[in-house]
Amino acid sequence: MIPSRRRLTSLLCLLVVVSSAAVPLPAAAQQESVRLVVAFRPGVAPAAADRAVQASGGRVVGRIPELGVRVVEVPAVAAARARRGLAADGQVASVEADGVVTADFVPTDPLWGYQWEQRQVRAPRAWDLNRGRYDTVVAVVDTGVQANHPDLAGHVLDGRDFVNGDRNAADDNGHGTAVAGVVGALTANGFGVAGGCPRCRILPVKALAANGTGYWSVAAQGIVWAANQGADVINLSFGGPTGGTTLYNAIAYARSKGAVVIASAGNNASTSLFYPGAFDNVISVAATTDMDLRYSWSNYSSSWVTLAAPGCTYTTILWSAYHSFCGTSAAAPVVSSIAALVESAPGPISGSEVEAILRRSTIPTPYAITRLGRIDAYEAVHRATYGTAPPNRQLKPSLPLMAGSWVTLAAGHRIGYRFDRHGGILRTRLVPLAASITVATDKRQTIPWRAGYWFRVTTGDLTGYWVQESASVFLSRVDEVLPRWPRLNPALGVHLGDGRHRGIRVDRDGDVLAVKEVTPAATSARTVKVARLPGRSGVWVYLIEGTLSGYWVRTSGDVVLESDDPPAASSTSALQPASPHFAPAQRVRFTSGSHVGYRFATDGSMLSSRALWLDHRVRFDTVKRMRVPGRDGWWLHIVDGPLAGHWVRDNLAHYLVP
């Protein structure tokens, strides 16, 4: 029988009863403490403050007299009660947990960079609170486990094979070893991957054969045996379309012994019930992407699926190797590892309390694919340690990259995100749009561990949320093509014949901003500009009077200049940026090598070019990032250095400095 922390504690209590000799508790079972920071109101005497702390059951371990602060240590089991009592004391201004201020723990495991799921659930922040305990046991009821895998060795207990009826729970399929690595691969050992609860131990229970299949009755045997061995968490990354009373009762038995049972929701892209995940006595887990969207193959339901977790990772596999691992079979052990971290927090905690913390520690997903949302490891461990959710510290933009910029959100379902400073998702908001809208942004920047650029929205339903720049979310091109004043002097007359006439307003890319149609009798108007418009054929005139004042109309047999010698359409003036898009000027990084800058006419044709060779990285300033008529991609207008006054394409050779 495995001496888990819960079982070890009860065993030690029994020893104390039967023996009059003192039995020293091991470090794992000693009562641990929690630190609180208590600020007293101005004028409270030091002696009175000390008495208030003593009355709460705590002791003063530090003082900051200038702030009226006492650092108080209280037993973990009494922390919540002490905090409530101090907060209710009229002499106390505030009470807060004394947070950990060490640098974030980052594993040295070389494949950890591929384990995006741990950053998604904020595991590194949870690890700052605890990385598990050696006496916390997670049972992996699966195909067995390769116990001598270098990233698991020493943390795999003696298991049981219920398929072949022996004590050798070796893995002959690979699935169980992959699950075990997600739960408890050794961390910061310089190779391989990092497990979610790296100091916990794995109890292998072989209930599935080499082909990955098995009987419910065999799985039930394994669950009951794991519970009898004192497993704190039982992971079930398997299932099928039918359940049964025996399997349900086995899970109920395990929960009665204090175990938390976690099961995968299945990979059928369906809302149909999938067992044991659909049982009401398990925590079932769907699989989500790095943007909290459902993987297309994951089962989902807002009625029977409890919560979600990231569904792809790198993990341990057979033959002491590593590989990618995807599916709800990978999502379930993410939750199991978090349950083990919660179980490892200071002070005694029951299985039902662990379950309650997991259910409360979730992030809403954009779509209701589960009952509760996506699991958050940091919140769960913080709740287990301090009794409260962690502070909701959001990623804040630095000085504005763009002053007064506008972003177009195309029609469809747009999703906004709130991130913490590590790039972890704190909250999402889904906004369905029947038509494209324009919103303001005060920042365009990269987000840690997130692809591409992001805009921070400052108007509308997504205020305070970040949206990812894409083909459907982009900087609005709202600079209207306006004539330079005056282009024609004096203004020329334009004859509009009988019939319908169409005027347009366009931006600098030639995209239509507004349309106006009129049906006048033959009339005259005046124009101050004759030009070719980007991406549009023919010659256009800009009217300054009449019903189409402020619009461009194309010259034709019905729209003609009242002049014997009309000027040619202008196409030689250099394309210039409008008022600065970036304030102050945004820096652009140029990599080593050859670079070419261009000057364009207003229709996008090239007027001149200039080549520049750099043997090291250099930064220049730009005041505009925009599209150039007839040219692919985004272009940057440089305002200093050898390419001042030229446009360069925004690409990997020269790009905005975040």
C-alpha positions as CSV (number, residue, x, y, z in Angstrom):
1,M,0.0,0.0,0.0
2,I,1.4,3.4,-1.0
3,P,1.9,5.9,1.9
4,S,0.2,8.9,0.3
5,R,0.1,12.1,2.3
6,R,-3.5,11.6,3.4
7,R,-2.9,7.9,4.3
8,L,0.5,8.7,5.9
9,T,-1.1,11.3,8.2
10,S,-3.8,8.9,9.4
11,L,-1.2,6.1,9.9
12,L,0.9,8.4,12.1
13,C,-2.1,9.3,14.2
14,L,-2.7,5.6,14.8
15,L,0.9,5.1,15.9
16,V,0.5,8.0,18.4
17,V,-2.5,6.2,20.0
18,V,-0.9,2.8,20.4
19,S,2.4,4.1,21.7
20,S,3.2,6.3,24.6
21,A,6.6,7.2,23.1
22,A,6.8,10.4,21.1
23,V,6.6,9.8,17.4
24,P,8.3,12.6,15.4
25,L,6.3,13.6,12.4
26,P,8.2,13.7,9.1
27,A,8.6,17.1,7.4
28,A,5.8,16.3,4.9
29,A,3.3,15.8,7.7
30,Q,4.3,18.7,10.0
31,Q,1.9,21.6,10.2
32,E,2.9,24.4,7.9
33,S,2.2,28.1,8.1
34,V,1.0,30.9,6.0
35,R,2.2,34.5,6.1
36,L,-0.2,37.5,6.1
37,V,0.6,41.2,5.7
38,V,-1.6,43.2,8.0
39,A,-1.7,47.0,7.7
40,F,-3.1,48.9,10.8
41,R,-4.8,52.2,10.6
42,P,-2.9,55.4,11.5
43,G,-2.8,56.0,15.2
44,V,-3.1,52.4,16.3
45,A,-0.6,51.9,19.1
46,P,2.1,49.2,18.5
47,A,1.0,47.3,21.6
48,A,-2.6,47.3,20.4
49,A,-1.6,46.0,17.0
50,D,0.4,43.2,18.6
51,R,-2.6,42.2,20.7
52,A,-4.8,42.0,17.7
53,V,-2.4,39.7,15.9
54,Q,-2.1,37.5,19.0
55,A,-5.9,37.3,19.2
56,S,-6.0,36.0,15.6
57,G,-3.8,33.1,16.6
58,G,-0.8,34.4,14.7
59,R,2.6,35.7,15.6
60,V,4.5,38.7,14.3
61,V,7.6,37.7,12.3
62,G,8.3,41.1,10.8
63,R,7.4,44.8,11.0
64,I,7.4,47.9,8.7
65,P,6.8,50.7,11.2
66,E,6.7,53.4,8.6
67,L,3.7,51.7,7.0
68,G,2.0,50.4,10.2
69,V,2.5,46.9,8.9
70,R,2.9,43.6,10.7
71,V,4.0,40.4,8.9
72,V,2.0,37.7,10.6
73,E,2.6,33.9,10.5
74,V,-0.5,31.7,11.2
75,P,-1.0,27.9,10.9
76,A,-2.2,27.0,7.4
77,V,-5.3,25.3,8.8
78,A,-6.3,28.5,10.6
79,A,-5.2,31.0,7.9
80,A,-8.7,31.7,6.5
81,R,-10.2,32.2,10.0
82,A,-7.4,34.5,11.0
83,R,-7.7,36.5,7.9
84,R,-11.4,37.0,8.4
85,G,-11.0,38.0,12.0
86,L,-8.3,40.6,11.3
87,A,-10.2,42.0,8.4
88,A,-13.2,42.5,10.7
89,D,-11.1,44.4,13.3
90,G,-11.7,48.1,13.2
91,Q,-8.0,48.8,13.8
92,V,-7.0,47.0,10.6
93,A,-6.8,48.8,7.3
94,S,-6.0,45.8,5.1
95,V,-5.0,42.1,5.2
96,E,-3.4,40.3,2.3
97,A,-1.4,37.1,1.7
98,D,2.4,37.6,1.7
99,G,3.0,36.7,-2.0
100,V,6.1,35.0,-3.3
101,V,8.5,37.5,-4.9
102,T,11.1,35.1,-6.2
103,A,11.8,35.0,-10.0
104,D,9.4,32.9,-12.0
105,F,10.5,29.3,-12.1
106,V,11.4,28.4,-15.7
107,P,12.4,24.7,-16.4
108,T,15.7,24.0,-18.0
109,D,14.3,21.0,-19.8
110,P,15.2,21.6,-23.5
111,L,11.8,20.6,-24.9
112,W,9.9,22.9,-22.5
113,G,9.6,25.5,-25.2
114,Y,7.3,23.2,-27.1
115,Q,5.0,22.8,-24.0
116,W,2.8,25.8,-24.6
117,E,0.1,24.2,-22.6
118,Q,1.9,24.9,-19.3
119,R,2.2,28.6,-20.1
120,Q,-1.4,28.6,-21.1
121,V,-2.5,27.3,-17.7
122,R,0.1,29.5,-16.0
123,A,1.9,26.5,-14.5
124,P,5.2,28.4,-14.0
125,R,3.4,30.8,-11.6
126,A,1.8,27.9,-9.8
127,W,5.3,26.3,-9.5
128,D,6.4,29.4,-7.6
129,L,3.9,28.3,-4.9
130,N,4.7,24.6,-5.0
131,R,5.9,22.0,-7.5
132,G,4.1,19.1,-5.8
133,R,5.1,16.7,-3.0
134,Y,6.8,13.4,-3.1
135,D,3.9,11.8,-1.1
136,T,1.3,13.1,-3.5
137,V,0.3,10.2,-5.8
138,V,-1.4,10.2,-9.2
139,A,-2.6,6.9,-10.5
140,V,-2.5,6.5,-14.2
141,V,-5.0,3.9,-15.2
142,D,-4.0,3.2,-18.7
143,T,-1.7,0.9,-20.8
144,G,1.0,1.0,-18.1
145,V,4.1,3.2,-17.7
146,Q,7.8,2.8,-18.7
147,A,9.1,3.1,-15.2
148,N,12.8,3.5,-16.2
149,H,12.2,6.4,-18.6
150,P,14.9,8.9,-17.7
151,D,12.3,11.6,-17.2
152,L,10.2,9.4,-14.9
153,A,12.7,7.2,-13.2
154,G,12.6,7.3,-9.4
155,H,9.1,8.7,-9.3
156,V,7.1,5.7,-10.6
157,L,5.8,3.4,-7.9
158,D,5.3,-0.4,-8.1
159,G,2.0,-0.8,-10.0
160,R,-0.3,-3.6,-11.0
161,D,-1.2,-5.2,-14.4
162,F,-4.9,-6.1,-14.4
163,V,-4.8,-7.2,-18.1
164,N,-2.3,-10.0,-17.5
165,G,-2.9,-10.5,-13.8
166,D,0.6,-9.7,-12.5
167,R,2.6,-7.0,-10.7
168,N,4.5,-5.7,-13.8
169,A,2.7,-2.6,-15.1
170,A,5.1,-2.1,-18.0
171,D,3.7,-0.2,-21.0
172,D,3.5,-2.1,-24.2
173,N,1.5,0.6,-26.1
174,G,3.0,4.0,-25.2
175,H,-0.2,5.8,-24.3
176,G,0.2,5.4,-20.5
177,T,3.8,6.6,-20.6
178,A,2.7,9.7,-22.5
179,V,0.0,10.5,-20.0
180,A,2.5,9.9,-17.1
181,G,4.9,12.4,-18.6
182,V,2.2,15.1,-18.8
183,V,1.5,14.6,-15.2
184,G,4.9,14.1,-13.6
185,A,7.9,14.2,-15.9
186,L,10.9,15.4,-13.9
187,T,11.5,19.1,-14.2
188,A,14.7,21.2,-14.3
189,N,16.8,18.1,-14.8
190,G,18.5,19.4,-18.0
191,F,16.8,17.1,-20.6
192,G,13.4,16.1,-21.9
193,V,10.2,17.7,-20.9
194,A,8.6,19.2,-17.7
195,G,5.7,17.5,-16.0
196,G,2.8,19.5,-14.5
197,C,3.5,18.1,-11.0
198,P,7.2,17.3,-11.2
199,R,7.7,16.3,-7.5
200,C,4.7,14.0,-7.4
201,R,4.8,10.2,-7.9
202,I,3.1,8.1,-10.5
203,L,1.2,4.9,-9.7
204,P,0.9,2.8,-12.9
205,V,-2.2,0.7,-13.3
206,K,-2.4,-1.3,-16.5
207,A,-6.1,-1.7,-17.5
208,L,-5.7,-1.5,-21.3
209,A,-4.0,-4.0,-23.5
210,A,-1.2,-3.5,-26.0
211,N,-3.7,-2.4,-28.6
212,G,-5.1,0.3,-26.3
213,T,-8.4,-1.3,-25.6
214,G,-9.9,-3.0,-22.5
215,Y,-13.0,-3.9,-20.5
216,W,-14.9,-1.7,-18.1
217,S,-14.6,-4.4,-15.5
218,V,-10.8,-4.4,-15.7
219,A,-10.7,-0.6,-15.5
220,A,-13.0,-0.8,-12.5
221,Q,-10.6,-3.3,-10.8
222,G,-7.7,-0.9,-11.5
223,I,-9.6,2.1,-10.1
224,V,-10.6,0.3,-6.9
225,W,-7.0,-1.0,-6.4
226,A,-5.5,2.5,-6.9
227,A,-7.9,3.9,-4.4
228,N,-7.0,1.2,-1.9
229,Q,-3.3,2.2,-2.4
230,G,-4.1,5.7,-1.3
231,A,-3.9,7.5,-4.7
232,D,-4.8,11.2,-4.3
233,V,-5.7,11.6,-8.0
234,I,-6.8,9.0,-10.6
235,N,-6.4,9.8,-14.3
236,L,-8.7,8.0,-16.8
237,S,-7.6,8.9,-20.3
238,F,-9.9,6.5,-22.1
239,G,-13.6,5.9,-22.7
240,G,-16.4,4.8,-24.9
241,P,-20.1,5.5,-25.8
242,T,-21.5,3.4,-23.0
243,G,-20.8,3.2,-19.2
244,G,-22.1,0.9,-16.6
245,T,-23.0,0.6,-13.0
246,T,-19.8,-1.3,-12.1
247,L,-17.5,1.4,-13.5
248,Y,-19.6,4.2,-11.9
249,N,-19.5,2.4,-8.5
250,A,-15.8,1.9,-8.8
251,I,-15.3,5.7,-9.3
252,A,-17.7,6.4,-6.4
253,Y,-15.6,4.0,-4.2
254,A,-12.4,5.9,-5.1
255,R,-14.0,9.2,-4.3
256,S,-15.2,7.8,-0.9
257,K,-11.5,7.0,-0.2
258,G,-10.6,10.7,-0.9
259,A,-9.4,10.4,-4.5
260,V,-10.1,12.9,-7.2
261,V,-11.1,11.2,-10.5
262,I,-10.4,13.0,-13.8
263,A,-11.4,11.6,-17.2
264,S,-11.0,12.6,-20.9
265,A,-14.1,13.8,-22.8
266,G,-13.3,11.9,-26.0
267,N,-12.1,12.8,-29.5
268,N,-15.2,12.3,-31.6
269,A,-16.0,16.0,-32.3
270,S,-19.3,15.3,-30.7
271,T,-21.6,16.3,-27.9
272,S,-22.7,12.7,-27.4
273,L,-22.1,11.2,-24.0
274,F,-18.7,9.6,-23.6
275,Y,-18.0,7.5,-20.5
276,P,-16.6,7.6,-17.9
277,G,-16.3,11.3,-18.6
278,A,-20.1,11.7,-18.7
279,F,-20.5,10.3,-15.2
280,D,-21.5,12.9,-12.7
281,N,-18.8,11.8,-10.2
282,V,-15.8,12.6,-12.4
283,I,-14.2,15.8,-13.7
284,S,-14.4,15.4,-17.5
285,V,-12.0,17.4,-19.7
286,A,-12.3,18.7,-23.3
287,A,-9.3,19.9,-25.3
288,T,-8.6,23.5,-26.3
289,T,-6.0,25.3,-28.4
290,D,-3.5,28.0,-27.4
291,M,-6.3,30.6,-28.0
292,D,-8.9,28.7,-25.8
293,L,-10.8,27.5,-28.9
294,R,-12.0,23.9,-29.1
295,Y,-9.8,21.5,-31.1
296,S,-12.0,20.3,-33.9
297,W,-11.7,16.7,-32.8
298,S,-12.5,17.2,-29.2
299,N,-15.9,16.3,-27.7
300,Y,-17.7,19.2,-26.1
301,S,-20.9,20.0,-24.1
302,S,-22.0,22.7,-21.8
303,S,-24.0,20.1,-19.9
304,W,-21.8,17.0,-19.2
305,V,-18.2,18.2,-19.9
306,T,-16.8,19.8,-16.8
307,L,-13.9,21.9,-18.0
308,A,-11.3,22.2,-20.7
309,A,-7.5,22.1,-20.8
310,P,-4.8,22.4,-23.5
311,G,-5.0,19.4,-25.8
312,C,-1.5,19.1,-27.3
313,T,2.0,18.9,-25.8
314,Y,5.4,17.2,-26.0
315,T,5.8,14.3,-23.5
316,T,7.5,11.1,-22.7
317,I,7.0,8.1,-25.0
318,L,8.3,4.5,-25.1
319,W,12.0,3.7,-25.6
320,S,13.0,6.6,-23.4
321,A,12.0,9.1,-26.2
322,Y,9.8,12.2,-26.6
323,H,7.1,13.1,-29.0
324,S,4.0,15.3,-29.5
325,F,0.9,14.1,-27.9
326,C,-2.6,15.4,-28.7
327,G,-6.2,14.6,-27.7
328,T,-8.4,14.8,-24.7
329,S,-6.1,12.0,-23.4
330,A,-3.5,14.7,-23.2
331,A,-5.8,17.4,-21.7
332,A,-7.0,15.2,-18.8
333,P,-3.5,14.7,-17.3
334,V,-3.0,18.5,-17.4
335,V,-5.9,18.7,-15.0
336,S,-4.7,15.7,-13.0
337,S,-1.3,17.4,-12.5
338,I,-3.0,20.6,-11.3
339,A,-5.2,18.6,-8.9
340,A,-1.9,17.1,-7.6
341,L,-0.4,20.5,-7.1
342,V,-3.6,21.6,-5.2
343,E,-3.3,18.4,-3.1
344,S,0.3,19.3,-2.3
345,A,-0.5,22.7,-0.9
346,P,0.1,23.4,2.8
347,G,-2.4,22.0,5.3
348,P,-4.8,19.1,5.0
349,I,-7.3,19.1,2.1
350,S,-10.0,16.6,1.2
351,G,-10.7,15.2,-2.3
352,S,-14.0,17.1,-2.4
353,E,-12.2,20.3,-1.6
354,V,-9.7,19.7,-4.4
355,E,-12.6,19.2,-6.8
356,A,-14.3,22.4,-5.6
357,I,-11.1,24.4,-6.2
358,L,-10.6,23.0,-9.7
359,R,-14.2,23.9,-10.6
360,R,-13.7,27.5,-9.4
361,S,-10.3,27.9,-11.0
362,T,-11.3,28.3,-14.7
363,I,-11.1,30.9,-17.4
364,P,-14.2,31.5,-19.6
365,T,-13.7,30.3,-23.2
366,P,-15.1,32.3,-26.1
367,Y,-17.6,29.5,-26.9
368,A,-19.5,27.5,-24.3
369,I,-17.8,24.1,-25.0
370,T,-17.8,23.0,-21.3
371,R,-19.8,23.9,-18.2
372,L,-17.1,25.9,-16.5
373,G,-14.3,27.0,-18.9
374,R,-10.6,26.2,-19.2
375,I,-8.5,25.3,-16.1
376,D,-6.0,27.7,-14.6
377,A,-3.2,26.2,-12.6
378,Y,-2.1,29.4,-10.9
379,E,-5.5,30.3,-9.6
380,A,-6.1,26.7,-8.4
381,V,-2.8,26.5,-6.4
382,H,-3.3,30.1,-5.2
383,R,-6.7,29.2,-3.8
384,A,-5.4,26.1,-2.2
385,T,-2.5,28.1,-0.6
386,Y,-4.1,31.3,0.4
387,G,-7.9,30.7,0.2
388,T,-8.4,33.3,-2.5
389,A,-8.0,33.8,-6.2
390,P,-4.8,35.6,-7.3
391,P,-4.7,39.3,-8.1
392,N,-5.9,39.8,-11.7
393,R,-2.9,41.7,-13.0
394,Q,-3.4,42.3,-16.7
395,L,-0.9,43.0,-19.4
396,K,-0.8,46.8,-19.9
397,P,0.4,48.6,-23.0
398,S,3.5,50.7,-22.7
399,L,3.7,54.1,-24.3
400,P,1.4,54.3,-27.3
401,L,2.9,52.8,-30.5
402,M,0.2,54.5,-32.5
403,A,-1.7,57.7,-31.6
404,G,-5.3,57.8,-32.5
405,S,-5.2,54.7,-34.7
406,W,-8.3,52.9,-35.9
407,V,-8.8,49.1,-36.5
408,T,-11.3,47.5,-38.7
409,L,-13.0,44.4,-37.3
410,A,-14.6,42.5,-40.2
411,A,-18.0,40.9,-39.9
412,G,-18.1,37.6,-38.1
413,H,-17.3,36.4,-34.6
414,R,-14.5,38.5,-33.2
415,I,-12.7,37.4,-30.0
416,G,-10.9,39.7,-27.6
417,Y,-8.5,38.6,-24.9
418,R,-7.1,39.8,-21.6
419,F,-3.6,38.5,-20.9
420,D,-1.4,38.5,-17.8
421,R,2.2,39.8,-18.3
422,H,3.4,36.3,-19.2
423,G,0.9,36.0,-22.0
424,G,-1.5,33.7,-20.1
425,I,-5.2,34.3,-20.9
426,L,-7.2,35.8,-18.1
427,R,-10.5,36.4,-19.8
428,T,-12.1,36.3,-23.3
429,R,-15.0,38.1,-24.9
430,L,-16.8,37.0,-28.0
431,V,-18.5,39.7,-30.1
432,P,-20.6,38.7,-33.1
433,L,-20.6,41.4,-35.8
434,A,-23.3,41.5,-38.5
435,A,-21.1,44.0,-40.4
436,S,-17.6,45.4,-40.2
437,I,-17.0,48.1,-37.6
438,T,-14.1,50.4,-36.8
439,V,-12.7,50.7,-33.3
440,A,-10.0,52.8,-31.7
441,T,-6.7,51.3,-30.5
442,D,-3.9,52.8,-28.4
443,K,-1.3,50.0,-28.9
444,R,-0.1,47.6,-31.5
445,Q,2.5,45.2,-30.0
446,T,3.6,41.6,-29.6
447,I,2.3,39.5,-26.6
448,P,4.6,37.1,-24.8
449,W,4.4,33.6,-26.3
450,R,1.7,34.6,-28.7
451,A,2.0,34.8,-32.5
452,G,1.8,38.0,-34.6
453,Y,0.8,41.5,-33.5
454,W,-2.1,42.5,-31.3
455,F,-4.2,45.6,-30.9
456,R,-5.5,46.9,-27.6
457,V,-9.1,48.1,-28.2
458,T,-10.2,51.3,-26.5
459,T,-13.8,51.7,-27.8
460,G,-16.9,49.6,-28.0
461,D,-17.7,46.2,-26.6
462,L,-14.1,45.1,-26.7
463,T,-12.7,48.0,-24.7
464,G,-9.7,46.8,-22.7
465,Y,-9.3,43.6,-24.7
466,W,-6.6,42.6,-27.2
467,V,-7.5,41.4,-30.7
468,Q,-5.0,39.7,-33.0
469,E,-4.0,41.4,-36.2
470,S,-5.2,39.3,-39.2
471,A,-6.8,39.4,-42.6
472,S,-10.1,40.2,-40.8
473,V,-8.7,42.5,-38.1
474,F,-6.4,45.2,-39.5
475,L,-5.5,48.8,-39.3
476,S,-8.2,50.8,-41.0
477,R,-7.2,52.6,-44.1
478,V,-9.4,55.6,-43.6
479,D,-7.2,58.3,-45.2
480,E,-9.4,59.6,-47.9
481,V,-7.8,60.6,-51.3
482,L,-8.3,64.4,-51.3
483,P,-7.0,66.8,-53.9
484,R,-4.1,69.1,-53.1
485,W,-5.4,72.7,-53.0
486,P,-5.6,74.2,-55.6
487,R,-4.9,71.8,-58.4
488,L,-6.8,73.7,-61.1
489,N,-6.7,77.4,-61.0
490,P,-9.3,78.7,-61.7
491,A,-11.6,75.8,-60.9
492,L,-12.8,74.2,-64.1
493,G,-16.4,73.6,-64.9
494,V,-17.8,70.0,-65.3
495,H,-20.9,69.3,-67.4
496,L,-23.1,66.5,-66.0
497,G,-25.6,65.2,-68.7
498,D,-29.1,63.9,-68.1
499,G,-29.3,60.6,-66.2
500,R,-27.9,58.9,-63.2
501,H,-24.4,59.8,-61.9
502,R,-22.4,58.0,-59.3
503,G,-19.9,59.7,-57.0
504,I,-17.4,57.9,-54.7
505,R,-15.1,58.6,-51.9
506,V,-12.0,56.4,-51.7
507,D,-9.0,55.8,-49.5
508,R,-5.4,55.8,-50.6
509,D,-5.7,52.2,-51.6
510,G,-8.6,52.9,-53.9
511,D,-11.1,51.2,-51.5
512,V,-14.5,52.8,-51.5
513,L,-15.4,54.7,-48.3
514,A,-18.8,56.1,-49.5
515,V,-21.0,56.1,-52.6
516,K,-23.6,58.7,-53.7
517,E,-25.9,58.4,-56.7
518,V,-28.0,61.3,-58.1
519,T,-30.2,61.7,-61.2
520,P,-30.2,65.4,-62.1
521,A,-31.2,67.1,-65.3
522,A,-28.2,68.4,-67.3
523,T,-26.2,70.6,-65.0
524,S,-22.8,72.1,-64.4
525,A,-20.5,71.9,-61.3
526,R,-16.9,72.8,-60.6
527,T,-13.8,70.7,-60.0
528,V,-10.5,71.4,-58.4
529,K,-8.7,68.2,-59.4
530,V,-8.4,65.9,-62.3
531,A,-6.6,62.6,-61.5
532,R,-6.3,58.9,-61.8
533,L,-7.4,57.0,-58.6
534,P,-5.5,54.0,-57.2
535,G,-6.7,50.8,-58.6
536,R,-9.4,52.5,-60.8
537,S,-9.4,53.0,-64.6
538,G,-10.2,56.2,-66.3
539,V,-9.8,59.9,-65.4
540,W,-11.7,61.3,-62.4
541,V,-12.8,64.7,-61.3
542,Y,-13.3,66.0,-57.7
543,L,-16.4,68.1,-57.5
544,I,-16.7,71.1,-55.1
545,E,-20.3,72.1,-55.7
546,G,-23.7,70.7,-56.4
547,T,-25.2,67.4,-55.0
548,L,-22.0,65.5,-55.6
549,S,-19.8,68.0,-53.8
550,G,-16.9,66.2,-52.1
551,Y,-17.2,63.2,-54.4
552,W,-15.1,61.9,-57.3
553,V,-16.9,61.1,-60.6
554,R,-15.4,59.5,-63.6
555,T,-15.3,61.4,-66.8
556,S,-17.3,59.9,-69.6
557,G,-19.6,60.8,-72.5
558,D,-22.0,62.2,-69.9
559,V,-19.5,63.8,-67.6
560,V,-17.0,66.1,-69.4
561,L,-14.8,69.1,-68.5
562,E,-16.1,72.3,-69.9
563,S,-12.7,73.2,-71.4
564,D,-11.1,72.9,-74.8
565,D,-7.8,71.9,-73.2
566,P,-8.4,69.8,-70.1
567,P,-5.2,69.1,-68.0
568,A,-3.8,65.5,-68.1
569,A,-4.5,63.3,-65.1
570,S,-1.8,63.7,-62.5
571,S,0.3,60.7,-61.7
572,T,3.8,62.1,-61.1
573,S,3.6,63.5,-57.5
574,A,5.3,61.3,-54.9
575,L,3.1,59.4,-52.5
576,Q,3.4,61.0,-49.1
577,P,2.2,59.8,-45.7
578,A,-0.7,61.7,-44.2
579,S,-0.4,63.2,-40.7
580,P,1.9,61.0,-38.6
581,H,0.4,57.6,-37.8
582,F,3.0,57.0,-35.1
583,A,3.6,59.6,-32.4
584,P,6.4,59.7,-31.6
585,A,8.0,58.2,-34.7
586,Q,8.2,54.4,-34.5
587,R,11.5,52.7,-34.8
588,V,12.2,50.2,-37.6
589,R,14.8,47.5,-37.4
590,F,16.9,46.8,-40.5
591,T,18.8,43.5,-40.5
592,S,22.3,43.1,-42.0
593,G,22.4,42.9,-45.8
594,S,21.0,44.8,-48.8
595,H,17.9,47.0,-48.6
596,V,16.0,49.0,-51.2
597,G,13.8,52.0,-50.6
598,Y,11.3,53.3,-53.2
599,R,9.5,56.5,-54.0
600,F,6.0,55.9,-55.5
601,A,3.6,58.0,-57.5
602,T,0.1,58.4,-56.0
603,D,-1.1,55.5,-58.2
604,G,1.7,53.2,-56.9
605,S,4.0,53.4,-59.9
606,M,7.7,53.6,-59.0
607,L,9.4,57.0,-59.4
608,S,12.8,56.2,-58.0
609,S,14.7,53.7,-55.8
610,R,17.7,53.7,-53.5
611,A,19.8,50.7,-52.4
612,L,21.5,50.5,-49.0
613,W,24.0,47.9,-47.7
614,L,24.2,47.3,-43.9
615,D,26.8,45.0,-42.3
616,H,25.0,45.1,-38.9
617,R,21.5,45.8,-37.5
618,V,20.4,49.4,-37.7
619,R,17.3,51.3,-36.5
620,F,15.6,54.1,-38.4
621,D,12.4,56.1,-37.7
622,T,9.1,55.8,-39.6
623,V,6.0,58.0,-39.4
624,K,3.6,55.8,-41.4
625,R,2.8,52.1,-42.0
626,M,0.3,51.7,-44.8
627,R,-0.5,49.9,-48.0
628,V,0.7,51.4,-51.3
629,P,-1.7,51.3,-54.3
630,G,-1.0,48.3,-56.5
631,R,1.7,47.0,-54.2
632,D,1.6,43.9,-52.0
633,G,2.0,43.9,-48.2
634,W,2.5,46.8,-45.8
635,W,5.0,49.6,-46.4
636,L,7.0,51.9,-44.0
637,H,7.8,55.5,-44.7
638,I,11.4,56.2,-43.4
639,V,12.2,59.7,-42.1
640,D,15.8,59.4,-41.1
641,G,19.1,57.9,-42.4
642,P,20.1,57.2,-46.0
643,L,16.6,56.0,-46.9
644,A,14.8,59.1,-45.6
645,G,11.8,59.9,-47.8
646,H,11.6,56.3,-49.2
647,W,9.2,53.5,-48.6
648,V,10.4,50.0,-47.5
649,R,8.2,46.9,-47.3
650,D,7.5,45.6,-43.8
651,N,9.0,42.2,-43.8
652,L,11.5,40.0,-41.9
653,A,14.4,42.2,-43.2
654,H,12.9,45.4,-41.8
655,Y,10.1,45.5,-39.3
656,L,8.6,47.6,-36.5
657,V,10.4,47.4,-33.2
658,P,7.9,46.5,-30.5
